[in-house]
Amino acid sequence: QTSTSRTTFSAIVGSAAFQLGVRDYQQSRPFREAVDVRHMFPGVRGAVWNYERGRLYAAVCAGRNEKTLPSRVGRSVNRSLMSHFAAAYYRKEVL
């Protein structure tokens, strides 16, 4: 069992692990093992979860024939993406 902690939609979609999950899904790359994700993002809390969330988000968008939104607008997290991800979360389509 792993420990849990609170997070925000902004922290999730703004993370490099989330972005990697989206890219991996879109490029039909195989799922990365948790140990590999942890190695890529040492010391980053929640990186494995955010990677999985990114893959799920991309899969949901693909299933709905929707484009994924960019994670950032300039240096800021894309608010439209946060809203889009939050809607999928509340529909229980992503974790």
Residue, then its C-alpha position, 0 to 999 in steps of 0.5 A: q500500500t502506498s501513502t496518499s496525499r492531496t493534489t490539485f488539478s493544476a499540479i496534475v496537468g502541469s506536471a511533466a509526468f502527466q505530459l509524458g503520459v499524454r505523449d506516450y498514449q498519443q504515440s502508441r508507446p507501451f505503458r511505462e512501469a512505475v519504477d521507470v517513471r520514478h527513475m525519470f522523475p526522482g523525488v517528484r511526489g505523485a509522478v507515477w499517478n500523474y503519468e497514469r492520469g496523463r495516459l487516461y486523459a489522452a485515452v478519454c479524449a481519443g474515445r470522444n474524438e476530442k483533441t488533447l489540450p496543451s499543458r501550458v499557455g506561456r509559462s502558466v498552466n492551461r486553464s482550459l485543460m484544467s477544466h477539461f481534465a476536471a470534467a473528466y475526473y467528475r465523470k469518473e473517466v480519470l483517476 
